Amino acid sequence: MLETSQKLLTKGFHPAAISDSLLHFSAKAVDVLESMAIPVDLTDNASLLKSANTALNSKYRPVHLYVMGRYGTTYHHVHWCGIHSE
């Protein structure tokens, strides 16, 4: 985005116009993501484990996925991350 913004500046676009456009498109991106969101039951450890494993699949070695997924679904870790329901 910074690179594209720099190109627009060199083409004569006003910085405020670029900033306003980025703000508009970021709000639109949030709308799209929220429309794609799937509600999650934070008490369903099996679903949380599946989601954690999916999310970690491309970031860690497969041998670590199960352990990291299990750690991510424990109450203390989830509560510490601020992802808890009351």
Helices and strands as residue ranges (DSSP letters): H 2-10, H 15-36, H 45-56, H 62-72, H 75-80
